[in-house]
């Protein structure tokens, strides 16, 4: 593995760990709610909880759509050093999401009975209908907090406050679990009180994230003067696949719920609720892998760095297979224990049906992870039509006919088998689309990225080197100067490019490598339209050269004279710290 591959691997691992932990801890609330409801509140309560799943998935659609658009646009803005634009995008996204979530909360409280009817909780279900309505009304108060949590989580990553994400997620889980246990063992264990506990837990978790913006070192700020609809259309367009994905997922869940009721009544929907509930937990792993890739890819796409994107995709696919295959084997072996967690002791029928479900459906996970990696990449790049189509066919287009076909012959077992088989169909679709795009059968990963030929500058017009010592910096400045001259850049600007690299990379090594840790400076030089573009990236402590020049400008004109020189030479000189990396973009 060369230095560049190690850099991408390190960045991906660090981002993945945070996404995994934050998503894992957050989803635990839903898993614990499902387990406690199934074990202590009985079959009617878990059935009511299951009937609300389409609603729970629907209400998060807008926040997730805007979050994805915000994340991609912010990453691209940061890739060119435009922090002000990133803050404007963030402010517009938060305002729009809060407006919608508060409106949905009010609507849910006022029209809970009508929503219950749409979910299938009609009068014929008796007590299950009442439990469903009460749950919806208590859960509605959590909607603004849930929306804020979705919006702020990626910002903590981009703004280098990963630890706060973990603290917030851990607090959410601890409060929810403790609250659920208090409701069950101290109070009368009513379903709506479980929902109220979830609401309180989310608001506490959001409060922890909001404290980040009071830090003097926070780069992201909410800008009231920037609130408008300027970037909202673009954010929704980028997140459009999420609308189709979430919307079709709601339809899929409603279809599966009604199918399970027709096949096995209340026991069937209880088993499906357990499977879907645990499936959402398992899906955090593919989603974390996809989100980590997408966040980094957004930056690399902005830099038009084809080679690094390819390295990132290889790494994401490798990790996805290792992680999901291990989990698949573990769940298959532990299926009896997991099924027991979700079922009431006296209900042997529900236990057997749930056990069978866990053993059959789990094969979906590795296939799903691979599909999500490609799906999220297409979304980050801007292939909205393709990503939207894939989202719909994945959630509805494949699973519905497969369920109808298999359940007619195998009953509930056919429903469980439809999960992995629909993911097989999804991957085959990507295969056929790529082969058609290339005009040939291909298994090259680069072809599956569907990047246009002119996406990046030609390989002979780019120089990518990672250095780890002062000696390598001195050698690189000469290499960069020769590189520029060999591509038609005049001697003066070629010399300036070498000076900037030597000065800025040298400063990083001198002052950033003094903490005893291993560090790197990743340097990329490209020739584009007769312009020299230099990007320096390092993993040392945060250091903004532009700010340092401004701080010492009046006190000592000789301070940071090297930085002053580079800034004077450059036509553009932009710095941003993102994902705990210093990024400096110099154009000459």
N, C-alpha and C positions, 0 to 999 in steps of 0.2 A: 504493500500500500504506500503510494507516494505521499508527499506532504499535503498536496491539495485534497487527496482522498481522505486523509486523516482529519483535515480541517472540516470537511463536509460531515464526516462521521461524528466528530465531536459535537458539532453544532446540532446535528439531528438528534443525537442521544440526549443531550441536555434539554432540548425542547420537548422531546418525546416523554421523558421522565416526568416533566411538569404537567404536560397534557394528560398523561396516564393517571397520575396521582390525583390531579384536580377532578378529572371526569369520574374516576373510580370512586373517590370519596363522596362526590356529589350524588352519584347514582345510587350509592348505598342507601340513601334515604328512601328511595322508591322500593328498593329490594327489601329493606327492613320493614317498611310499611306493609308490603305484600305478605311477608312472612308472619308478622305479628297478627295481621288481620286474619290470615288463613288459619293460624294455630289457635288464636284466643277468641276471635269474634265469630267464627263459624263460617259455613258454606254460603249463607245468604250475604254476609258482609263482603267476602272475597268476590262473590259474583257481582255485587254492586260496584265494587272497586274495579273489576274487570270491565264492566259496562262503561265506566267513565274514561277508559283508556283512549278511545278515539278523541274525546274532548281534551284530555291532557296533552295529546300530541298536537291537536289543532291549535290550541291557544299559544303554542310556542313558535308557530310558523313565522310570523312577522319579525319577531326578535332575531330569530336565526337567519332569516333572509338578510336583514339589514346588517347583522354582525359579520356575515361572510363578505358582503360587499364592502363594509367598512374595513375589515381586516386586509383584504386584497388591495384596496385603494390606498390605505395607510402604508402598507408595505412598499408599494410602488413609489409613493411620495418620499418615503424615507430612503429608498434606494438611490435617489438623486439628491438627498440632503435637504428636502423641503419640509421642515418640521412644522412650519406655520400652516401649510396646506393640510398636513396630517391632523393637526388640531382642529381645523375647521371641519374636516370630514367627521372626526370623532364627535364634535359638538352637535352637528346636524343629526348624526345617527342616534345619539342618546335622546335628544329632544323628540324626534319622531317616534322612537320606540316607547318612551314613557307616555306620550299622548295616546297611542293606540292601546297600550296595556291597561291604562286606567279606564279607558272607554269599555274595553272588554270585561274588566272586573265588574263595572256597574251593570253591564248587560247580562252577565252571568247571574248576578244576584236577583235582578228583576225578572228574568225569564228562565229560571232554573227548571220549572216544570216542563216548559216547551222543549228545552234542551234534553231533558230526560226522555221525553217522547221520541225525539230524533235518535237518541242512543239505543232505543229499543226497550227502555225501562217503562213499559206500559202498565196499565192497571192490572193486567192478568198476572203480573209477577208479584203483586201484593207488597209485602214488606221490603222486597228488594228495590221497588220503585221509591219508596219513602227514604230508604238509606241512600239511594243515588242522589236524590234531590238535596238532602241535607249535606252530603259530601260536597256537591258542587258549590253550594252557597258558602261554605266555610273555606273551600279551596280558592275561591275567587279573590280573596284578600291577598293571596300570595302572588298574584300575577305581575304587578309592577316590580316586585322584588326579584322574581324569576327573570324578567326581561332585563333588568339592570345587571344581574349576575352574568347573564349571557354576554352582554355588551362589554363588561369590564374585564372579564377573564383574559381575553387576548391582549388587551391593553397592558395588563400587568406583565405579560410576556415581553411585549415590544418595549415597554418602559423599564425593563430590567428590575422588576420587583416580583420575581417568581415565588419567593418565600411567602409573600402575603397571600398568593393564590392558594398555597397549601394550608396556611393558617385558616383562611376563610372556609375552605372546603372541609377541613377537619372539624371546625366549629359547627358548621352546618350539620354534619353527620352526628356529632356527639349530642348536640341539642335535640335533634330529631329522634334519635334512639332513646335518649333519656326521657324525653317527653312522651313517646309512645309507651314506654314501660310504666311511667307514672299513670297514664290514662288507663292502662290495662289493670294494674295491680292496686292503684289507690282510688281511682274513680270508677265509673261504671262501664268503661270500655266501649263507648259509643263511637261509631265510625266517623261522624263529623268532627269529633274531638281529635281524632288522628290527623285529619286534614288541617285543623287549627294549629296543631303542633308543627306541622310542616310549614305553615305560613309564618309562624313566629321564628322558626329556625332560618328561613330564607332571609328575613329582614335583618337578623343579627349578622348573617354572613355578608350581606351587601354593605352593612355599616362598616365592617372591617375593610372592605375594598375601597370604600369612599375615602377613608382616612389617608390613603395613598396620595390623593390629590392635594393634601395639605402639606406635603413634604416640599422643602425648598428645592430639592434635587429632581423633582418630577418634571419630565419633559412634556408630558401630555397634560393639558389643562382644558376645562370646559370654558368655551368662549361664548358668552351670551350674545355678543354682537355678531357672531358668525352664524347664528341660528337662522336657517333658511331652508329652502328645498333645492338649493343649487346642485348638490351632489346626490340627492335622494334617488333620482331616477336611475343614475348610473349604479348606485348601490343595489337597488332592487333588480336591475338588469343582471348584475353579476350574481346576485342571490336567487335569480329566477328559477334555476334548477331546484333550489331548496323549496320553493313554493310548490312546484309540481311534485317534488319528492315527498314533502310533508303532507300535502293534500292527498296524494295517491296512497300514502301510508295510512291516513285516516280512513279512506275508503276500503283499503285492504283489511284493516283491523275490524271495521264494521262488518265487512263481508265474512271474515273468519269467525267473528263472534256469532253472527246469525247462523252460519253454517254449523258451528259447534252446538248451538241451541237446538237446531233441527235434528242433529244426529244423536245427541246425548242429553239434552235438556240442561238443567242447572249444573249438573256434574261436569258436562262437557265444557261449559263456559268457564267454570272454576278452574279446570285443568288448563284451558287455553290462557286464562289470566296468569296462571303460574308460569307457563312457558313464555308468554310475551313479556312478562315482568322480568324474568331471568334473562331473556334474550336481549332486552334493553341494556342490562348490565354487561353482558358479553360483548355487545356492540360497541361499548366504550373503547375496546381495544382497537378494532379497525378504525373507528372515528378518531382516536388519538393519533394513530399512525398517519391517517389521512390529513388531519389538521396540522400536525407537525410538518409534514411534507408541504402542505399548501402554504403555510406561513413563510417558510424559507423559500419556496418556489416563487412566491409573489415578489420577493426581493430580487431573486436571480432572473426572473422574467423581466423585471424593470431594468436590470443591467444587461439583458440580452446575452446571457452567458449559457450557451447551449451545452457545453461540456460539463459544467457544474450541475446543471439540471439533470443531465443523464446520470451523473454519479449519485445525485440525490435520489433519483427514482430507483436505481439499482439497490441502494441502501434501504430504502423504504420497503421494497418488495422482499428483500432478504429478511429484514426484521419481522415483517408481517407473517411470513411463513413460519419462522422459528417460534414466534410468540403464540400464534393461533393454533398451530398443530399441537403444541404442548398443552394448551388450554382444552382443546377438543378431547384429547386423551384423558385428561384429568376429570372433565365433566362426565364423560362416558363411564368412567370407573366409579365416580362419586354420585351417580344418578340416584341410587336409593336414598342417600342421605339428603340430597337436595329436594327430592320429591316429598320426603317426610317433613322437611322444613315448611313446605307450602300447604300441607293438608292436615285436616283435623283428624286426631287419632282414631276416632270411631268410624271415619268414612273410608272404608277399604276400597270401594269402587273408585273414588276420586284419586286415591293414592296410586292404584295400579294404572289408571289412565294417564296420570301425570308422569309416572315412572317411564312408561312406554314413550311418551312424548319427548322426554329429555334424551333418551337413548337414540331416537330416530332423527330428531331435528338438528342435533349438535354438529352434524357434518357440514352445515351451512357456513360455519365461522371462517375457515381458511379461504374459501371461495369468495365470501363476502369481503374479506380484507383486501384481496387483490383487486376486486371490482371497485372498492372505495378509493384505493390509491389512484387508479386511472380517472375515475369520476371526478374526484376533487382536483386533479391536475387540469382536466379539461375546463373545469369551472374557473380555476385560478387564471388560466390563459385567456379565457374569454370566449370559449366555444359554447355559448349559452344554449343554442338550439340543440346541439348534440347532447349536452349534459342534461337538459330538461327532458329530452326524449328518453334518455337512458333511465332517468329517475322514475318516469311513469311506467315504462315497460318492466322495470325491476320490481316495483311494488304492486302493480296491478296486471300488466300485460302478460306476464308469465305465470304468476302464482294462481290467478283466478281459474284459467282453463285447466291447469294442472290439478288443482284441488277438486274441481268438478269431475274430472276424469278419474282420479284416484279414489276419492271418497265413495264414488258409486260402487267400487269393487272392494275397497279395504276399510271403509268407515273412517274413524278418527285417525287410524294409522296412516291413511292416505293424506290427511291434512298435515301431519307431522313431516312426512316425506317431501311434501311440496316445498318446504323451506330450502333444503339443499338443492333440489332439482331446479328451482327457479333461479338460483345463483349460477348453476351450470349454464343455463340458457343465457344469462346476462353476459358471462365471459365469452361465450360463443358469438354473441352479438358484436362485442368489441373486436373479436378476431376477424369476423367477416367484414365489418366496416373498415378496418385497417387494411385488409387485403384488397378491398375494392378501391380504397383511396390510393394505394401504392400501385395498383394494377397487376399485382402478383401475390402469391402466397409468401408471407414473410413471418419470421419469428424474431427479427431484430427489434430490441427494445426501443431504439431510437425511432423506428417507424411508427410505433404505437403512441408516441408523443404527439404525432400529427402536427409538428412544427413546420412552418413554411421554409422554403429553401433560403430566403433572405432574412430569416429571423436574427441571425448573428452575423457579425462581420466574418469574412473568410478567415480560416485558421492561420494563414500566413500573415494576417494583419493584426494579430493579437499575441501578446506576450503574457504568460501566466507563470509566476514564480512565487514560492513561499520561502521566506528566509527566517532563520532562527538565531543569527549572530551578526555582529557588526561587520565582520570580514565579508559575509555574504552580501550585505547591503552595499559595500563599496564596489564589489564586483557587479552587482545588479545595475548600479547607476551607469556604468560604462556599457553594459549590455543593452540597456534601454536606449541610450544615446545612439549606439550603432544600429539598433532596430529601427528607430525613427528615421535616421538618415537613409537606410536601405529602402524605405518606403516613400521616398520623395519629400520628406519633411526637411525644411532648410536647416542648415547647420546651427543657426542661432536658437531656433525653437527646440531642436534636438538636444542641444546643450542644456537649455533650460529644463527640459524634461528630466535629464539626468541629475541636475542640481536639486530639483524638487524632490525626487525620489531619495537621493542621498541625504538631504537635510531632514525631511519628514520621517522617513523610515529610521534614520540614524537617531533622531530624538526619541522615537518609540523604544528602540533597543536600549538607549542610554538611561532613560527614566522610567520605562515600563517593565523592564526585565530585572529590576533590582529587588524583587520580593522573594527570590529563591525558588519561584515556580517556573515551569516550562511554558514559554509563550511562543507566538509566531507573528510574523507580519506577512500577510498575503497581498501581493502586488499584482495588479492587472493593468496592462497598457494596451490600448487599442487605437488604431488609426481609422477614423470615420469621417468621411466628407472633408478630408484635408485637415482635420482637427485631431490633436493628441488628447486622449482622455485617460487619466491616471486614477485608479482607485486603490487606496491603501486600506487594509482592514486588519485589525489586531484584536487580541483578547485580553489586553492589559486593562488596568483601571481606567475609568472614564477620564478623558482629557480632550477638551474642546479647544483647539488651537486658536480659533477665531475669538473666543471669549477671553483667552489669556492675553491676546494682543490688545483687546479693548481695555482690560483691567489695568495693564501696566503702561498704556500709551502715554499718559501724562506724567506719571511718576518717574519712569526711566525709559527714555527713547531707545536705549540699546538693548533692552530686555526682549528676548525672543526675536532677535534680529533675523535669524534664519527663517522663521515663520513669516515675518514681515516681507522678506524678500520673495518668498514663494507666493504669498498673497498678492504682491504687486505684479509678479510675472503672469499670474493666471488670469484668464478671462472669467473663469468661475472658480470659486473656492468654497465648498460646502462640506459641513461636518454634521454627522448625526450618530448618536449611540443607540443601537437597536439590537435586541437579543443578546445583551451584554457584550457587544462588539463595537469598537470604534470604527467608524466608516468615514473616510475622507475622500471626496471627489474633487479632482483638480483638472481643469480644462485649459489647454494652452493653444 
